[in-house]
């Protein structure tokens, strides 16, 4: 095994920013994982973290069933930083005074630092910070020094360096706390004594070593989709075990223009990864013939994809290992049992189920999406693949809406989508948008007039959204002149199109895709 990286654990008390804390810690250069606050003491000990961070949470420390903080966690001999609820729970446990304030404190607050102590060292006497709480600490527990206050928080920061215990009422992880990162860094570097070695390069190195160890001399297969997750996972695996890996790229004929070629060019020609590209357009279109209902299309595509993949695996002598681009957010979601799961269940369409009989290689299991991009860039993945917007597994089939998916309609949609992407990239907006794409109502024609003649053509819908995680999304305010250029190019360049409209629905109430 290689040497372990220093780790700081974030215990999740249910706060909306808990994931963000772990991300910020990693941005500071320290590996961090989010664990439920119910984690056992043995597990924490076994992981031997350099420090603990207790997150915020929605409960009042006095409400029934409010999560308790086991005293033993504070006596492990490693530094602990409580944030918001985490601080209140610590204070309550150690004999300080926490009370429900008449007035809550939500949003920006002015922090007055009386004493900087270790935690606030190097930050100004007056600074702004982001608060979100109703209960507040009125008195620090014995042995602690109160460091700072705000208008509604008599004790907004405290510490007991001898015992390694620290607390802040405000949220250092949000951008509205300008010295938040500095405070986290002080905790990690000066207080916990972490080696700040977590970086995209170190992650890549570590994952490559781990893959090598897991796979040994066995063969590995990877379903490459062209998305950033499977691309990074595949490339890491190739760096680890070279030609023991074969990638399978299933072109179902539902990709965007030139997309298949770009994937093949990058992997086969640039990285020399053994790659089987399967042209499965005909069989997918044949199976999709007559299907108009969204879930039916998804089911057909999902099944067919698995069938094609299994055939390829068999042709390769059924390798023992399968590379999957599972991300840390998927891991947290499935382990944590948070509500999002049901809305997302259909989103695995175009992926592979877990019970195909392979052993899984999941080099991205510990990474957030933006970290996957950084790792991708660090190992030389082309920018086009690193920054590709998400694209659904069932591809353009769920963007030919309300009717049958035919080759002609897909072709038209591909051409329209190409124009949109081209203009959005030229305007420098591609990365700012979560997704931008076109939708083609399958059976809708409208009347127009072109060159003094009546036309009866297709309508193309422009859909562009901003989002952080696809759970919610806002329609993007694209510049009017950009929309105008897109519309006129589509109508001029694609003879069957005579009308272009813009979707101004956010999510909720809409979803990002139309089907
Ligand atoms: P919705 O349309 O539910 O989509 O707002 C949220 C995100 O998921 C993508 N999406 C899918 N991805 N298979 C996938 O792999 C699917 O069946 C599927 N449906 C939607 C969508 O593009 C967006 O990023």
Boltz pocket constraint, residues with backbone or C-beta under 6 A from the ligand:
constraints:
  - pocket:
      binder: B
      contacts: [[A, 298], [A, 343], [A, 346], [A, 347], [A, 348], [A, 349], [A, 350], [A, 390], [A, 391], [A, 392], [A, 393], [A, 394], [A, 435], [A, 470], [A, 507], [A, 510], [A, 511], [A, 512], [A, 513], [A, 514], [A, 515]]
      max_distance: 6.0
